[in-house]
Amino acid sequence: MKYSTILFDLDGTLTDPKIGITKSVQYALAKYGIHEDNLDKLEPFIGPPLVQSFMEFYSFTELEAKQAVDYYREYFSETGIFENERYEGIIELLDVLVRDGRTLIVATSKPTIYAKQIADHFELSPYFDLVCGSNLDGTMTAKGEIIQSIMNEKKLDRRQVVMVGDRKHDIIGAQLNKIDSIGVGYGYGLEEELRGIGPTFYVESVIQLHKLLLG
């Protein structure tokens, strides 16, 4: 499929951030006397905006959730940010796409400042024209807003753009901006979650994503 511009989610799409994110959530919850030893239970925090997740999964008020995010960042900014790894085959895919003339952009709900650090540390930055995320003050966290900001800044043709991500928020954000989407099944979104939202395409692996984007 020949899209000239490809937007990639970061967590669960380019990299596997499970350890860093779940340990950061674990640290934040402990500040409220909530001790969660099973990091697997905290996987739903990977992807969606954090304030929303603390409110949804632990019934925090909005004020409590915002404070929890501050605690989260105490751990994440120093340690959790680097408890992460690239998915196998991602660098090879990005390299081929760039050599094929595609424009690649990171579109993430993670704060831009952290997303850029991760992209630099894991040697992703050379492949991307732009890394766009949320603001530290809690604004522009919705994927739809982030995609819209990218579309406006780069003056992109919607027909030539696709969003690649592992959670329903990525697909919904693409739909709100009237662009195509690819749900990836190797991240942290369940297949039924993704298919239920109706992505343009669905793939199970990086290899399938490679074939779809370059086929």
DAPEPE-V777869 format. One record per backbone hydrogen bond with DSSP energy under -1.0 kcal/mol. NH is the residue of the N-H (numbers start at 1). CO is the residue of the C=O. Records with the same first field share a line. If there is no record, write none. Layout:
BEGIN
NH: CO ; CO
END
This chain:
BEGIN
3: 1
5: 160
6: 103
7: 162
8: 105
9: 164
12: 15
13: 10
14: 10
15: 10
16: 85
20: 83
21: 17
22: 18
23: 19
24: 20
25: 21
26: 22
27: 23
28: 24
29: 25
30: 26
32: 29
33: 30
34: 29
39: 37
41: 38
42: 39
43: 40
45: 42
46: 43
53: 49
54: 50
55: 51
56: 52
57: 53
58: 54
60: 54
65: 61
66: 62
67: 63
68: 64
69: 65
70: 66
71: 67
72: 68
73: 69
74: 70
75: 71
76: 72
77: 73
79: 75
80: 75
81: 76
82: 79
83: 80
84: 82
87: 14
90: 87
93: 89
94: 90
95: 91
96: 92
97: 93
98: 94
99: 95
100: 96
101: 98
102: 97
103: 4
105: 6
106: 130
107: 8
108: 132
112: 134
115: 111
116: 112
117: 113
118: 114
119: 115
120: 116
121: 117
122: 118
123: 120
124: 119
125: 119
127: 124
128: 125
129: 104
132: 106
134: 110
135: 139
138: 135
146: 142
147: 143
148: 144
149: 145
150: 146
151: 147
152: 148
153: 149
154: 150
156: 151
160: 157
161: 158
162: 5
163: 180
164: 7
165: 182
170: 167
171: 167
172: 168
173: 169
174: 170
175: 171
176: 172
177: 173
178: 175
179: 174
180: 161
182: 163
183: 201
184: 165
185: 203
194: 190
195: 191
196: 192
198: 194
201: 181
203: 183
209: 205
210: 206
211: 207
212: 208
213: 209
214: 210
END
